[in-house]
Amino acid sequence: MVRPTHAHIDLHSLTFNYRRIREYLGARAEASPTAPRIIAVIKANAYGHGAVRVARALESVETGPAGGLMLACADIEEGIQLREAGVCAPILVFGALSVSNLDGVVVHGLTPTVSSPEAARALQATAARHGQQLHVHLKVDTGMNRFGFRYDNIRRTVPVALEDRNLIIDAVYTQFATAENIDHPLFDLQRQRFEIALETLRGMGLDEFTSHAANSSALLRDRRTWYDAVRPGLLLYGVMPTPIDTALSVRPVLSLRSRIVAVKGMRVGETAGYATQFSAGRASRVAVIPAGYADGLDLRLAGTASVLVRGQRASIVAVSMDSTTVDVSDVDVSPGDDVVVIGSQGDDRIDACEVARWIGTVPHEILCRTGTRIERIYNSEFL
Ligand SMILES: *Cc1c(COP(=O)(O)O)cnc(C)c1O
């Protein structure tokens, strides 16, 4: 049984996007013999799309380990969940490891990030205990001021990670704080700091490592950020991070749909929702959708946002935990009609970026919020 509110996850669009990104990166072939590798970011349950399904679909495109797909998740637990579902691709773990049980990294063959001397020591101890060498990526902090070895302190802090034979540094990476904002000077500054850090590391005797830096926005904005690999999240899910002029076209993977369960009239001056969120300025008709903030629909959508019904926009007037009320005074609707919260209907489309703008957040957050109660429906051809 499927609830009226559900998410369609179109894995064909996902694999389409992956191939498009791969082609787009291949366009640099004249400048470099090999195009950058794609590290597909599937943290946070693949931005709400379902990490295992997404990983399997990507694996079906990119078979063979050499130069192929790498996945990235936020923590060891997410990585283990993928391994237990039979996902074989290399998995980079982004998060800080200082308070985690590290055995899972070795047992499940994950690639951890070393982002501090303490993390290096803890991983060394774990690798030694298992009598195994561990391949890791080293993170450099060039301006996020979150995880990573400070770019200007590398000579002092990184040696602890280099001295041990159990840790093999496969790659060095950084993360941009302002890739979404074309005009911010920190973006280019971070890239320069990263290059200096890479030089410093080479000077310290580290060699044969690859490097990566770009998320979706950065890879679209500046080819100098491509290095040996790129780390798209949003783009894979078919969402363009910022209005950007690019030859790359992607298709949205997730659509969020529901149905009208009730329609009723309101007299002038009557209110709808808790705390009288909406007051009818004229005789109105409202319709109720069985999805609310427990499903990821933000309370602040009331008064600013719309849904699509009968191919037209209907304003959201109230959001509660399990239901949302929309003004359908100007649309001829009946119970049972299809409603689109994210996706297209008729000639109109509401995408995650538009929803994000309505409440002043980023599209990543909108996708991730898709509630656990919402059933995900996948194309049947994908396992
Ligand atoms: C989430 C994340 C990404 C992907 O970012 P998008 O903007 O979704 O492309 C890349 N790198 C790191 C380290 C991340 O945490």
The ligand as an ORCA input file, in Angstrom:
! r2SCAN-3c Opt
* xyz 0 1
  C      28.289     17.275      0.608
  C      29.646     17.409      0.087
  C      29.885     17.542     -1.301
  C      28.771     17.650     -2.335
  O      28.267     18.948     -2.392
  P      27.170     19.402     -3.491
  O      27.038     20.852     -3.292
  O      25.923     18.644     -3.175
  O      27.725     19.015     -4.809
  C      31.189     17.564     -1.720
  N      32.217     17.477     -0.846
  C      32.024     17.371      0.481
  C      33.192     17.267      1.392
  C      30.742     17.337      0.993
  O      30.560     17.226      2.312
*
